[in-house]
Amino acid sequence: MQTLFIGQSYIDITFLTDRMPTGDEKHVARDYAVSFGGNAVTAAFCCARLGIKPELLTSLADDWLGGMFKDMAARYGIQIHARHVEESSLSFIMPKDGQRAIVRCRDDNYLHPFPDLDLTGCRALHVDGHQPQAALHYAKRCREMGILTSLDGGSKRINTEELFGYIDVAVVSELMCEHMGLNAEEMVSYLRKRGCRIAGVTQGDKGMLWQDTTGGLQQLDALPIPKDLVLDSNGAGDTFHGAYMYSYLNDPSLPWLDHFKFARAASAFAIQHLGNDTSLPTLGQIDSVRAQYEAR
């Protein structure tokens, strides 16, 4: 095992429509995509697409959607450690004007405890706060073993504040800041005080505010992707996390600014494509985005 990702799996159904029907009405969408979904799950698929195959502890149902998810993971070379549920989870996603509305159908009533995995050879852990007890358990174990721990903090969960104490790289959303009653600067300061070596807040098209152990607050601006090229922003943040995990695993000697710039280009590619599967870049596609949009 090189790296372990822990999260909740979804099947994402993403569709483009000018309007939503109401009442007894039908409407035909302009386009659609069906793919894997979930925060840490999409990050794991991104890491695999880039060349490092993670292991994934995630929810899995014994239904036809669960079979579809297993087929997707097998195509990417991802080993699944299943935590079984009765029904697969679904997300219905409607991107529009750089934003996205989401309806989720989630089964997180796990039918058995999380498995005890052998972490021999593991170099990094990434969690998104789903499966909170499993996330905390493995974050503690990895901290004891000197394994890098990373958190995608999308929203506050039952043990988030305890979990922060075992995270090396915490990159959280503006929604998490709202849940904590903090602005972005205060959130970064709070995370650093909790022991996170790298602390950041993603801010959509404004980029990311972050800090490491070497100095003060830094602003990493988003790349200037033209608005008419932005098709689907859903999953771009998950791609960002998966890409910096790959970059770290590929060369842990690099400064975190380099990991984040690599990840920024990955997410800039993602927002130009519909659905998570086609949104995940290759190394060559990341190089192309950087050559086109990064300041010289």
C-alpha positions, 0 to 999 in steps of 0.5 A: 500500500502506497496511499490510503483514501477514506470516504463515501462513494457515489454514482454521479449523474451530471446533466446540463439543462436550461431549466428544471421542469415542474409539475407534470412536465418533461424537459430534455437535457442538453448533455449528461455524464455518469461517473464515480463521485464522492470527495475522497473517492474522486481524489483517489481516482485522480491520483490513480489517473496520474499514475499512483494507484491508491487503496480506497476504504469506501462504502459499497452496496451489493446492487447494480450501481455497486457493480458499476462502481467496482468496474470503474475502480478496476479500470483505474487499478484502485483496490477497494476495501469495502464497507458495505451498505444496503443501497448505493449512494447517488448524486444528481448534479446540475452545473450552471454558470460556474456553480452547481446544484446537487441532490444527494441520495445517501446510504451511510448506515454501514452494516459492519465496522471498518476493517483493520488494514495493514499500513505497511508501506503506506506513505500518505492518508487522505480523508474527507470526514465521511466515515468519521470514526474510520477517518479518526482511527487511521489518522491517529495510526498514521500520525503514530507511524509518521505517515503524512495525513491529509484532510479535505474539509468540505463541511463540519462533521461529528468529530472534525475538531478532534480529527484536525489534531491528527492532520498534517495537511488540512485544506478546507472549504469556505463552507467549513469556515462558516460552520466554524464561525471563522473567516478564511484567515482565522481558519488558517490560524486555527488549523495551524494552532491545532498542529496542521503543518499545512493549512489552507482554505479554498475560495473557488475562482479566487484561489486559495489562502494558505500557510505552511511552517516557513512563513506567513499567509500566502494567496495562490490565485486561481488560473484565469480560465475564460468563463465561457470554457467553464462547464462543470465545477463539481469535483474540481476541488476533489481533483485538487486534493487528489493531484496534490496527493499525487504530487507529494507521493511522486516527489515529497522533497518539493515545497508545498507551493509546487504541489499546490500549483500542480493541483491548481492546474489539475482543477483548472482542467477539470472545470472545463469538462462534464462529469468526474471521469472526463474531468480527471487530467493526465500529466500531459494535460496538466502540463498543457494547462500550466503552459497556457495559463501560468504567468511566466 
